[in-house]
Amino acid sequence: MNKINGYTEEEANELVEFISAGKKSGKTLTALFTTYANKTGRAKGSVRNYYYALLRSTGDERVKKMLGGKNLKAEKIIPFSELETDRILKQILLQKSKGVSVRRAVLNLSGGDDKLMLRYQNKYRNVSAKEPERLQRIMRECGINKEDEAQRRIEEEINGLYDRLAASLKEENKRLTSLLKRLADENALLRLQLKNS
């Protein structure tokens, strides 16, 4: 079975058709990625990444044919300048030094803009992985102590655990509410049957 960047040709075509139809009906890409992820059991980020990888596969004739007439395009990403990168990293590190998670810090910095949040988060992760000395330099410039950072990391883990537990409890609450409603409906039906017998 021929694959295109990890999806079967059929899956790739299904995604293209789904996005094309959704865009025509005025839906945002973010909403479409979320819906498609829920529908297929894939992660939203994976769907988004695959979509953009597909749009960049301009040398593949199958992809050209699939995208023909769909008017789907990837927005050009303007890279951060070195000055912007340092400013973003400084703001993230300052928030982290106060116990805020990276995810929360980038959300705060982006003002709730999902695309910008993702760009900030990706920039932070890339610099963390490829230029740790840059982060160390910015931490020194901001007066952030490495031991404080270790404490913050522990706090982040605790916050993450709390968030996961809260999400799990929320899901369990939804499930129990649904079960309670179903049982109440069944109880009402049984009462009606007893009354009519």
Backbone as CSV, one residue per row, in Angstrom:
resi,resn,N_x,N_y,N_z,CA_x,CA_y,CA_z,C_x,C_y,C_z
1,MET,0.854,-1.186,0.000,0.000,0.000,0.000,0.891,1.237,0.000
2,ASN,0.709,2.093,-1.002,1.518,3.304,-1.111,1.085,4.325,-0.080
3,LYS,2.076,4.889,0.586,1.777,5.898,1.603,2.323,7.244,1.164
4,ILE,1.692,8.285,1.674,2.143,9.654,1.438,2.450,10.239,2.810
5,ASN,3.719,10.418,3.086,4.163,10.968,4.373,3.567,10.226,5.578
6,GLY,3.360,8.923,5.466,2.865,8.142,6.601,1.382,7.817,6.575
7,TYR,0.581,8.524,5.785,-0.843,8.208,5.632,-0.993,7.384,4.360
8,THR,-2.032,6.550,4.319,-2.332,5.892,3.050,-2.867,6.963,2.108
9,GLU,-2.838,6.667,0.839,-3.348,7.620,-0.147,-4.819,7.935,0.131
10,GLU,-5.566,6.913,0.534,-6.986,7.096,0.858,-7.169,8.027,2.057
11,GLU,-6.336,7.838,3.104,-6.413,8.697,4.294,-6.037,10.142,3.945
12,ALA,-5.004,10.291,3.131,-4.566,11.634,2.730,-5.681,12.332,1.958
13,ASN,-6.307,11.616,1.037,-7.393,12.184,0.248,-8.589,12.545,1.132
14,GLU,-8.883,11.681,2.102,-9.994,11.938,3.023,-9.743,13.221,3.815
15,LEU,-8.500,13.404,4.281,-8.158,14.626,5.022,-8.314,15.852,4.128
16,VAL,-7.814,15.782,2.903,-7.904,16.910,1.971,-9.370,17.270,1.731
17,GLU,-10.206,16.269,1.473,-11.638,16.517,1.233,-12.302,17.131,2.469
18,PHE,-11.958,16.606,3.646,-12.530,17.101,4.901,-12.165,18.566,5.123
19,ILE,-10.888,18.885,4.946,-10.420,20.269,5.157,-11.028,21.197,4.111
20,SER,-11.072,20.743,2.867,-11.612,21.563,1.789,-13.081,21.906,2.046
21,ALA,-13.875,20.883,2.397,-15.304,21.096,2.679,-15.483,22.007,3.893
22,GLY,-14.677,21.795,4.920,-14.775,22.616,6.129,-14.420,24.064,5.879
23,LYS,-13.369,24.292,5.091,-12.971,25.666,4.761,-14.078,26.369,3.981
24,LYS,-14.707,25.634,3.041,-15.803,26.226,2.251,-16.981,26.619,3.128
25,SER,-17.180,25.868,4.226,-18.297,26.192,5.117,-17.899,27.218,6.181
26,GLY,-16.663,27.754,6.081,-16.249,28.845,6.951,-15.590,28.434,8.247
27,LYS,-15.266,27.160,8.397,-14.635,26.705,9.638,-13.145,27.040,9.625
28,THR,-12.587,27.228,10.814,-11.160,27.515,10.921,-10.365,26.218,10.826
29,LEU,-9.107,26.353,10.435,-8.251,25.170,10.373,-8.113,24.528,11.749
30,THR,-8.001,25.340,12.777,-7.863,24.795,14.132,-9.049,23.915,14.486
31,ALA,-10.261,24.406,14.201,-11.467,23.626,14.487,-11.504,22.358,13.638
32,LEU,-11.093,22.479,12.395,-11.091,21.307,11.503,-10.077,20.263,11.958
33,PHE,-8.899,20.707,12.383,-7.895,19.756,12.865,-8.420,19.019,14.096
34,THR,-9.066,19.757,14.998,-9.608,19.155,16.219,-10.688,18.134,15.882
35,THR,-11.617,18.517,15.013,-12.717,17.625,14.634,-12.181,16.374,13.946
36,TYR,-11.251,16.569,13.019,-10.699,15.428,12.287,-9.925,14.506,13.235
37,ALA,-9.200,15.091,14.173,-8.452,14.300,15.157,-9.411,13.453,15.987
38,ASN,-10.502,14.065,16.450,-11.497,13.330,17.240,-12.138,12.215,16.418
39,LYS,-12.399,12.503,15.155,-13.044,11.536,14.262,-12.148,10.321,13.982
40,THR,-10.849,10.566,13.857,-9.924,9.500,13.457,-9.115,8.908,14.606
41,GLY,-9.169,9.544,15.779,-8.389,9.043,16.905,-6.929,9.475,16.857
42,ARG,-6.609,10.386,15.958,-5.238,10.908,15.870,-5.127,12.156,16.753
43,ALA,-3.909,12.523,17.058,-3.683,13.744,17.845,-3.878,14.964,16.945
44,LYS,-4.444,16.035,17.513,-4.689,17.268,16.754,-3.401,17.786,16.122
45,GLY,-2.316,17.787,16.897,-1.029,18.259,16.391,-0.520,17.414,15.238
46,SER,-0.765,16.105,15.304,-0.337,15.214,14.222,-1.115,15.501,12.943
47,VAL,-2.414,15.743,13.095,-3.246,16.064,11.926,-2.765,17.362,11.302
48,ARG,-2.520,18.373,12.130,-2.045,19.665,11.641,-0.704,19.510,10.922
49,ASN,0.228,18.806,11.572,1.552,18.623,10.980,1.469,17.865,9.659
50,TYR,0.605,16.855,9.622,0.469,16.083,8.385,-0.108,16.960,7.267
51,TYR,-1.106,17.744,7.594,-1.739,18.616,6.603,-0.696,19.542,5.968
52,TYR,0.115,20.182,6.809,1.120,21.101,6.273,2.214,20.361,5.504
53,ALA,2.584,19.172,5.969,3.580,18.369,5.239,3.020,17.993,3.868
54,LEU,1.734,17.680,3.822,1.082,17.321,2.561,1.104,18.504,1.593
55,LEU,0.808,19.694,2.099,0.814,20.882,1.246,2.206,21.188,0.705
56,ARG,3.228,20.780,1.460,4.597,21.022,1.005,5.121,19.921,0.082
57,SER,4.353,18.851,-0.105,4.782,17.730,-0.960,4.491,18.039,-2.424
58,THR,5.019,19.143,-2.906,4.697,19.620,-4.255,5.304,18.765,-5.360
59,GLY,6.286,17.934,-5.034,6.905,17.094,-6.060,6.168,15.789,-6.288
60,ASP,5.189,15.473,-5.481,4.459,14.213,-5.582,3.218,14.414,-6.459
61,GLU,3.181,13.712,-7.576,2.063,13.855,-8.522,0.724,13.473,-7.893
62,ARG,0.720,12.461,-7.018,-0.531,12.052,-6.349,-1.078,13.207,-5.516
63,VAL,-0.180,13.896,-4.829,-0.592,15.025,-3.981,-1.088,16.173,-4.850
64,LYS,-0.391,16.452,-5.938,-0.829,17.525,-6.850,-2.246,17.255,-7.336
65,LYS,-2.499,16.011,-7.727,-3.823,15.628,-8.218,-4.877,15.779,-7.107
66,MET,-4.515,15.337,-5.899,-5.408,15.387,-4.746,-5.788,16.825,-4.391
67,LEU,-4.803,17.728,-4.473,-5.014,19.120,-4.078,-5.567,19.982,-5.208
68,GLY,-5.561,19.442,-6.429,-6.003,20.208,-7.597,-7.388,20.808,-7.414
69,GLY,-7.492,22.116,-7.590,-8.772,22.813,-7.512,-9.308,23.009,-6.107
70,LYS,-8.580,22.609,-5.076,-9.081,22.705,-3.697,-8.777,24.056,-3.061
71,ASN,-7.865,24.822,-3.646,-7.486,26.137,-3.123,-7.039,26.074,-1.656
72,LEU,-6.289,25.020,-1.326,-5.731,24.891,0.014,-4.280,25.331,-0.041
73,LYS,-3.888,26.135,0.928,-2.501,26.589,0.952,-2.050,26.817,2.381
74,ALA,-0.758,26.696,2.561,-0.167,26.938,3.877,0.285,28.390,3.940
75,GLU,-0.010,29.017,5.062,0.445,30.386,5.233,1.957,30.375,5.397
76,LYS,2.600,31.392,4.855,4.044,31.505,4.997,4.366,31.888,6.432
77,ILE,5.287,31.138,7.024,5.687,31.414,8.396,6.892,32.348,8.379
78,ILE,6.750,33.453,9.065,7.843,34.422,9.156,8.629,34.090,10.417
79,PRO,9.912,33.743,10.263,10.692,33.338,11.442,10.915,34.503,12.401
80,PHE,11.099,34.143,13.666,11.419,35.144,14.670,12.839,35.636,14.449
81,SER,13.061,36.924,14.664,14.433,37.456,14.622,15.140,36.995,15.903
82,GLU,16.443,37.151,15.940,17.216,36.776,17.130,16.767,37.606,18.339
83,LEU,16.495,38.881,18.106,16.045,39.768,19.181,14.671,39.323,19.704
84,GLU,13.757,39.014,18.777,12.426,38.530,19.185,12.549,37.220,19.954
85,THR,13.409,36.325,19.473,13.604,35.035,20.141,14.072,35.246,21.567
86,ASP,15.071,36.098,21.758,15.559,36.368,23.110,14.471,36.981,23.989
87,ARG,13.683,37.893,23.426,12.602,38.534,24.192,11.568,37.485,24.625
88,ILE,11.186,36.591,23.702,10.208,35.537,24.006,10.756,34.604,25.078
89,LEU,12.002,34.165,24.886,12.621,33.252,25.847,12.713,33.895,27.223
90,LYS,13.067,35.172,27.265,13.182,35.888,28.543,11.829,35.903,29.262
91,GLN,10.772,36.213,28.523,9.441,36.278,29.135,8.990,34.897,29.633
92,ILE,9.273,33.853,28.850,8.909,32.496,29.273,9.691,32.110,30.523
93,LEU,10.994,32.361,30.504,11.839,31.991,31.650,11.461,32.759,32.912
94,LEU,11.112,34.036,32.768,10.687,34.810,33.940,9.405,34.241,34.539
95,GLN,8.468,33.847,33.672,7.237,33.242,34.186,7.518,31.881,34.820
96,LYS,8.391,31.102,34.176,8.761,29.796,34.742,9.389,29.958,36.116
97,SER,10.188,31.007,36.295,10.854,31.216,37.588,9.847,31.526,38.694
98,LYS,8.620,31.883,38.291,7.556,32.150,39.271,6.628,30.955,39.425
99,GLY,7.030,29.800,38.835,6.240,28.577,39.001,5.210,28.334,37.919
100,VAL,5.216,29.154,36.883,4.264,28.989,35.781,4.837,27.969,34.801
101,SER,4.004,27.066,34.308,4.473,26.074,33.338,4.767,26.758,32.000
102,VAL,5.587,26.108,31.181,5.899,26.661,29.859,4.607,26.818,29.059
103,ARG,3.748,25.816,29.119,2.487,25.872,28.376,1.652,27.084,28.800
104,ARG,1.551,27.319,30.096,0.789,28.462,30.602,1.489,29.768,30.216
105,ALA,2.819,29.783,30.281,3.577,30.993,29.938,3.339,31.378,28.482
106,VAL,3.406,30.401,27.570,3.208,30.728,26.154,1.759,31.111,25.887
107,LEU,0.829,30.527,26.634,-0.574,30.924,26.506,-0.743,32.369,26.943
108,ASN,-0.118,32.739,28.067,-0.173,34.121,28.555,0.430,35.083,27.528
109,LEU,1.586,34.720,26.987,2.287,35.595,26.040,1.520,35.762,24.731
110,SER,0.830,34.709,24.319,0.133,34.750,23.023,-1.225,35.425,23.119
111,GLY,-1.675,35.705,24.326,-2.990,36.320,24.489,-4.115,35.410,24.016
112,GLY,-3.882,34.084,24.079,-4.918,33.126,23.674,-4.910,32.779,22.196
113,ASP,-4.000,33.361,21.425,-3.899,33.062,19.991,-3.217,31.702,19.825
114,ASP,-3.978,30.681,19.384,-3.461,29.315,19.280,-2.226,29.203,18.398
115,LYS,-2.252,29.880,17.249,-1.116,29.791,16.325,0.136,30.380,16.952
116,LEU,-0.022,31.540,17.560,1.117,32.204,18.183,1.626,31.395,19.367
117,MET,0.701,30.852,20.143,1.074,30.014,21.286,1.922,28.840,20.820
118,LEU,1.496,28.194,19.760,2.231,27.045,19.234,3.614,27.461,18.740
119,ARG,3.675,28.608,18.082,4.979,29.098,17.593,5.918,29.379,18.765
120,TYR,5.401,30.028,19.830,6.226,30.312,21.003,6.708,29.015,21.656
121,GLN,5.784,28.080,21.812,6.118,26.803,22.455,7.166,26.049,21.638
122,ASN,6.983,26.003,20.327,7.946,25.317,19.468,9.312,25.998,19.514
123,LYS,9.317,27.322,19.537,10.580,28.059,19.605,11.300,27.732,20.911
124,TYR,10.563,27.743,22.017,11.167,27.427,23.314,11.745,26.008,23.312
125,ARG,10.970,25.037,22.816,11.437,23.646,22.795,12.654,23.475,21.893
126,ASN,12.641,24.128,20.736,13.781,24.023,19.827,15.042,24.597,20.455
127,VAL,14.905,25.765,21.086,16.077,26.375,21.721,16.541,25.511,22.892
128,SER,15.601,24.967,23.660,15.954,24.089,24.788,16.772,22.900,24.321
129,ALA,16.354,22.316,23.205,17.027,21.118,22.699,18.336,21.431,21.988
130,LYS,18.350,22.513,21.214,19.501,22.775,20.341,20.461,23.839,20.855
131,GLU,19.960,24.746,21.736,20.805,25.837,22.224,20.636,26.041,23.737
132,PRO,20.881,25.016,24.533,20.670,25.183,25.984,21.527,26.297,26.576
133,GLU,22.677,26.541,25.972,23.544,27.615,26.481,22.883,28.986,26.317
134,ARG,22.052,29.125,25.305,21.324,30.380,25.108,20.348,30.600,26.254
135,LEU,19.646,29.539,26.643,18.726,29.646,27.784,19.491,29.986,29.058
136,GLN,20.659,29.347,29.243,21.470,29.625,30.433,21.886,31.092,30.472
137,ARG,22.296,31.609,29.326,22.713,33.024,29.237,21.552,33.946,29.622
138,ILE,20.374,33.678,29.068,19.205,34.525,29.355,18.817,34.412,30.825
139,MET,18.927,33.200,31.383,18.629,33.026,32.811,19.579,33.865,33.659
140,ARG,20.866,33.842,33.306,21.839,34.654,34.049,21.496,36.136,33.929
141,GLU,21.150,36.576,32.703,20.805,37.989,32.480,19.588,38.401,33.299
142,CYS,18.666,37.468,33.497,17.435,37.761,34.254,17.610,37.533,35.753
143,GLY,18.764,37.000,36.152,18.999,36.719,37.567,18.239,35.508,38.067
144,ILE,17.970,34.570,37.176,17.244,33.353,37.561,18.271,32.308,37.972
145,ASN,18.099,31.777,39.171,19.010,30.785,39.732,18.626,29.391,39.249
146,LYS,19.622,28.564,38.939,19.387,27.198,38.448,18.636,26.356,39.480
147,GLU,18.956,26.520,40.781,18.259,25.750,41.819,16.773,26.128,41.855
148,ASP,16.499,27.424,41.645,15.101,27.862,41.582,14.397,27.155,40.432
149,GLU,15.131,26.965,39.343,14.570,26.302,38.160,14.186,24.863,38.491
150,ALA,15.030,24.157,39.258,14.726,22.770,39.640,13.453,22.736,40.484
151,GLN,13.332,23.689,41.404,12.122,23.774,42.227,10.902,24.034,41.354
152,ARG,11.056,24.917,40.375,9.949,25.239,39.474,9.536,24.016,38.678
153,ARG,10.540,23.212,38.262,10.241,22.011,37.484,9.386,21.042,38.297
154,ILE,9.729,20.905,39.577,8.935,20.039,40.464,7.516,20.582,40.568
155,GLU,7.409,21.901,40.714,6.084,22.518,40.789,5.305,22.310,39.495
156,GLU,5.997,22.376,38.362,5.346,22.127,37.067,4.804,20.709,37.002
157,GLU,5.603,19.754,37.496,5.156,18.359,37.496,3.903,18.203,38.350
158,ILE,3.903,18.847,39.497,2.731,18.786,40.383,1.526,19.427,39.695
159,ASN,1.747,20.594,39.059,0.652,21.259,38.350,0.127,20.393,37.215
160,GLY,1.047,19.747,36.494,0.643,18.862,35.401,-0.175,17.692,35.901
161,LEU,0.265,17.109,37.014,-0.470,15.995,37.611,-1.864,16.446,38.027
162,TYR,-1.932,17.617,38.655,-3.227,18.172,39.054,-4.137,18.374,37.840
163,ASP,-3.582,18.939,36.757,-4.372,19.173,35.546,-4.898,17.859,34.958
164,ARG,-4.035,16.836,34.948,-4.468,15.538,34.419,-5.558,14.924,35.286
165,LEU,-5.389,15.030,36.606,-6.411,14.494,37.512,-7.736,15.243,37.350
166,ALA,-7.646,16.566,37.234,-8.858,17.371,37.071,-9.571,17.001,35.778
167,ALA,-8.818,16.805,34.706,-9.415,16.425,33.425,-10.059,15.048,33.523
168,SER,-9.385,14.128,34.211,-9.913,12.775,34.388,-11.211,12.809,35.197
169,LEU,-11.220,13.604,36.262,-12.426,13.727,37.083,-13.571,14.373,36.300
170,LYS,-13.233,15.332,35.459,-14.247,15.986,34.643,-14.888,14.970,33.690
171,GLU,-14.058,14.126,33.065,-14.574,13.090,32.163,-15.440,12.095,32.926
172,GLU,-14.991,11.692,34.115,-15.759,10.750,34.932,-17.094,11.369,35.341
173,ASN,-17.085,12.657,35.654,-18.306,13.360,36.013,-19.289,13.373,34.843
174,LYS,-18.775,13.628,33.620,-19.637,13.599,32.435,-20.258,12.221,32.246
175,ARG,-19.410,11.182,32.409,-19.891,9.811,32.224,-20.971,9.481,33.250
176,LEU,-20.729,9.860,34.511,-21.714,9.561,35.556,-23.000,10.367,35.371
177,THR,-22.875,11.611,34.929,-24.067,12.426,34.657,-24.908,11.789,33.565
178,SER,-24.245,11.309,32.529,-24.938,10.652,31.427,-25.626,9.369,31.912
179,LEU,-24.912,8.596,32.735,-25.477,7.355,33.284,-26.679,7.667,34.163
180,LEU,-26.568,8.697,34.981,-27.666,9.088,35.860,-28.901,9.490,35.056
181,LYS,-28.683,10.222,33.973,-29.797,10.628,33.117,-30.458,9.400,32.502
182,ARG,-29.636,8.466,32.015,-30.183,7.255,31.403,-30.989,6.452,32.417
183,LEU,-30.465,6.338,33.648,-31.182,5.590,34.693,-32.492,6.296,35.077
184,ALA,-32.469,7.620,35.122,-33.689,8.370,35.436,-34.738,8.148,34.347
185,ASP,-34.284,8.140,33.073,-35.208,7.877,31.965,-35.796,6.472,32.054
186,GLU,-34.949,5.497,32.377,-35.427,4.117,32.514,-36.407,3.999,33.674
187,ASN,-36.109,4.692,34.770,-36.988,4.669,35.942,-38.358,5.267,35.593
188,ALA,-38.346,6.370,34.851,-39.609,7.004,34.447,-40.397,6.072,33.542
189,LEU,-39.721,5.371,32.661,-40.380,4.413,31.758,-40.976,3.253,32.535
190,LEU,-40.273,2.741,33.518,-40.790,1.644,34.352,-42.022,2.098,35.139
191,ARG,-41.975,3.311,35.693,-43.137,3.842,36.430,-44.359,3.924,35.512
192,LEU,-44.121,4.377,34.291,-45.205,4.493,33.328,-45.782,3.132,32.986
193,GLN,-44.907,2.135,32.829,-45.366,0.784,32.517,-46.174,0.209,33.676
194,LEU,-45.701,0.431,34.915,-46.435,-0.053,36.102,-47.797,0.632,36.217
195,LYS,-47.834,1.901,35.915,-49.083,2.656,36.014,-50.120,2.161,34.996
196,ASN,-49.623,1.811,33.817,-50.503,1.378,32.746,-50.864,-0.100,32.810
197,SER,-50.231,-0.862,33.721,-50.545,-2.289,33.778,-51.616,-2.622,34.791
